[in-house]
Amino acid sequence: MTEIRTAIERATTYLQAHPDEAEYTDGPATATLESGLRVRTTGPGDEAVQTDMPSSIGGQDSAPSPGWLLRAAAASCVATLIAMRASQLGYVLDGLQVTVDSVSDDRGILGLDPSIPAGPLRGRILVSLLSGEADRTVLEDLATWGVDHCPVVDALRRPVPFEVGTSRSPPGL
């Protein structure tokens, strides 16, 4: 907990003194179709994840779907932010679990009805926290702070502009 708090304090102090260095370009994720609907996505630090779709729509169920990874990203991000905030405030967490689920309509992803979005129709975040040091109000505040400061949840909550470009010959192929 002390290492986390120290690192956050160091980063906060630096960014307050150098606000022009706070904005940066995130590392890219590059997805390559392997076969069928199985996709391997890699990052600049040799990170890698594979996805596939359910057999009901032509996948092989060989890996998580991209939608599940989105929920996993939100859950792990919220858990991380809660742990960071607890460390900043000096609370030890005895247990932390974040579950993210959503409701979707496959007619949207398949383009069957233009009025139905391709993505989730609604989502839910359930945070379970235990701490012998913090009362219920503090735990609720930690959960709310984690959700409100999670960049993944933020990207889901507000419109984020994306540019789309195409290439006839993808690099590396």
C-alpha positions as CSV (number, residue, x, y, z in Angstrom):
1,M,0.0,0.0,0.0
2,T,2.8,2.4,0.8
3,E,4.5,1.8,-2.5
4,I,1.3,2.5,-4.4
5,R,0.6,5.7,-2.4
6,T,4.2,6.9,-2.9
7,A,4.1,6.2,-6.7
8,I,0.8,8.1,-7.0
9,E,2.1,11.0,-5.0
10,R,5.2,11.2,-7.1
11,A,3.2,11.1,-10.4
12,T,0.7,13.7,-9.0
13,T,3.5,16.1,-8.0
14,Y,5.2,15.7,-11.3
15,L,2.1,16.3,-13.4
16,Q,1.1,19.3,-11.3
17,A,4.5,20.8,-12.0
18,H,4.4,19.7,-15.7
19,P,0.8,19.7,-16.9
20,D,2.0,19.9,-20.5
21,E,3.3,16.4,-20.2
22,A,0.0,14.9,-18.9
23,E,-1.5,14.2,-22.4
24,Y,0.0,11.4,-24.4
25,T,-0.9,9.0,-27.2
26,D,-1.9,5.6,-25.8
27,G,-0.1,2.5,-27.2
28,P,-1.9,1.0,-30.2
29,A,-3.7,-2.3,-30.2
30,T,-3.3,-4.0,-33.6
31,A,-5.8,-6.8,-34.4
32,T,-5.0,-9.4,-37.1
33,L,-7.5,-12.0,-38.3
34,E,-6.0,-15.5,-37.8
35,S,-8.8,-17.7,-39.1
36,G,-12.5,-17.8,-39.1
37,L,-13.5,-15.2,-36.5
38,R,-10.4,-15.7,-34.3
39,V,-8.4,-12.5,-33.9
40,R,-5.0,-11.9,-32.3
41,T,-4.5,-8.4,-30.9
42,T,-1.0,-7.2,-30.0
43,G,0.5,-4.1,-28.4
44,P,3.8,-2.3,-28.6
45,G,5.2,-4.1,-25.5
46,D,4.4,-7.6,-26.9
47,E,1.1,-7.7,-25.1
48,A,-1.3,-10.1,-26.8
49,V,-4.8,-11.3,-26.5
50,Q,-6.9,-13.6,-28.6
51,T,-10.7,-13.3,-29.2
52,D,-13.2,-15.4,-31.0
53,M,-17.0,-15.3,-31.4
54,P,-19.6,-17.8,-30.2
55,S,-20.4,-20.7,-32.5
56,S,-24.0,-19.4,-32.9
57,I,-22.6,-16.6,-35.2
58,G,-19.8,-18.5,-36.9
59,G,-17.0,-18.4,-34.3
60,Q,-15.4,-21.4,-32.7
61,D,-15.8,-20.3,-29.0
62,S,-12.0,-20.7,-28.7
63,A,-11.3,-17.5,-26.8
64,P,-13.3,-14.7,-25.1
65,S,-15.4,-12.4,-27.3
66,P,-14.3,-8.8,-27.7
67,G,-17.4,-7.8,-25.8
68,W,-16.4,-9.9,-22.8
69,L,-12.9,-8.3,-22.9
70,L,-14.6,-4.9,-22.8
71,R,-16.4,-5.9,-19.6
72,A,-13.3,-7.4,-18.3
73,A,-11.4,-4.2,-19.0
74,A,-14.0,-2.2,-17.2
75,A,-14.1,-4.6,-14.2
76,S,-10.3,-4.7,-13.8
77,C,-9.9,-1.0,-14.3
78,V,-12.5,-0.1,-11.7
79,A,-10.9,-2.6,-9.2
80,T,-7.5,-1.0,-9.9
81,L,-8.8,2.5,-9.4
82,I,-10.5,1.6,-6.1
83,A,-7.3,0.0,-4.9
84,M,-5.3,3.1,-5.9
85,R,-7.7,5.4,-4.1
86,A,-7.8,3.3,-1.0
87,S,-4.0,3.4,-0.9
88,Q,-3.9,7.1,-1.4
89,L,-6.3,7.6,1.6
90,G,-4.5,5.0,3.7
91,Y,-7.1,2.3,3.8
92,V,-6.2,-1.4,3.7
93,L,-8.7,-3.4,1.7
94,D,-9.4,-6.9,3.0
95,G,-11.3,-7.8,-0.1
96,L,-12.3,-6.2,-3.4
97,Q,-14.3,-7.7,-6.3
98,V,-15.8,-5.9,-9.2
99,T,-18.3,-7.5,-11.6
100,V,-19.4,-5.9,-14.8
101,D,-22.2,-7.2,-16.9
102,S,-24.4,-5.8,-19.7
103,V,-27.5,-6.4,-21.8
104,S,-27.0,-6.6,-25.6
105,D,-29.3,-7.3,-28.5
106,D,-27.6,-9.4,-31.3
107,R,-29.8,-7.8,-33.9
108,G,-27.6,-4.7,-33.6
109,I,-24.3,-6.4,-34.2
110,L,-25.8,-8.3,-37.1
111,G,-27.2,-5.2,-38.7
112,L,-30.8,-6.6,-38.6
113,D,-32.4,-3.4,-37.2
114,P,-30.8,0.0,-37.6
115,S,-32.6,1.2,-34.5
116,I,-30.7,-1.3,-32.3
117,P,-27.1,-0.3,-31.3
118,A,-24.4,-2.8,-32.0
119,G,-23.0,-2.4,-28.5
120,P,-24.5,-3.0,-25.1
121,L,-27.9,-1.5,-24.4
122,R,-27.0,-1.0,-20.7
123,G,-24.4,-2.1,-18.2
124,R,-24.1,-2.7,-14.5
125,I,-21.1,-2.5,-12.2
126,L,-21.3,-4.3,-8.9
127,V,-18.5,-3.6,-6.4
128,S,-17.9,-5.7,-3.3
129,L,-15.5,-4.2,-0.7
130,L,-14.3,-5.3,2.7
131,S,-12.1,-3.3,5.0
132,G,-11.7,-3.5,8.8
133,E,-10.6,0.1,8.8
134,A,-13.3,1.8,6.8
135,D,-17.0,2.2,7.4
136,R,-19.8,1.7,4.8
137,T,-19.8,5.4,3.7
138,V,-16.0,5.3,3.0
139,L,-16.4,2.0,1.1
140,E,-19.2,3.5,-1.0
141,D,-17.2,6.6,-1.7
142,L,-14.2,4.4,-2.8
143,A,-16.4,2.4,-5.1
144,T,-18.0,5.6,-6.6
145,W,-14.5,7.2,-7.0
146,G,-13.2,4.2,-8.7
147,V,-16.0,4.0,-11.2
148,D,-15.9,7.8,-11.8
149,H,-12.2,7.8,-12.5
150,C,-11.9,4.6,-14.5
151,P,-10.8,5.5,-18.1
152,V,-12.5,2.4,-19.5
153,V,-15.9,3.3,-17.9
154,D,-15.4,7.0,-18.9
155,A,-14.9,5.9,-22.6
156,L,-18.1,3.9,-22.4
157,R,-20.1,6.8,-20.8
158,R,-19.2,9.6,-23.1
159,P,-18.8,9.9,-26.9
160,V,-15.2,9.5,-27.8
161,P,-14.4,10.7,-31.4
162,F,-12.7,8.0,-33.6
163,E,-11.2,8.5,-37.0
164,V,-11.5,5.6,-39.4
165,G,-8.9,5.0,-42.1
166,T,-8.4,2.1,-44.5
167,S,-5.4,0.6,-46.3
168,R,-5.3,-1.7,-49.2
169,S,-2.2,-3.5,-47.9
170,P,-2.0,-3.7,-44.1
171,P,1.5,-3.5,-42.7
172,G,3.0,-6.9,-41.8
173,L,0.8,-8.9,-44.2
